[in-house]
Amino acid sequence: MRPKLKDGTWAEPFASNEMGYSNKWRDYTESNPWQATFAVQHDPAGLAELMGGRDKLTQKLDGIFEASLAYLLMYPLTSRA
């Protein structure tokens, strides 16, 4: 889920794992675009349809966990200050 500006243009720069780049505000609160994509608890079947079916949704959702695992492998908790 990507933010749009008031004039209808897409916010730049954009990274799906960041909370935003503006010095004035955050594009997301308590999540990031990747997490917000799945925040449709009221209509998971509709989300699956928008994503191209349940299998495609499952693949995209698995990407969150795979990316998180890759990050933890690169930066183990013991090396973080």
LINUR-V221380 format. One record per helix or strand of 2 or more residues. SS is the DSSP state (H for helix, E for strand). FROM is the first residue (numbers start at 1). TO is the last residue. If there is no record, write none. Layout:
((SS/FROM/TO) (SS/FROM/TO))
This chain:
((H/33/37) (H/44/51) (H/54/74) (H/77/79))
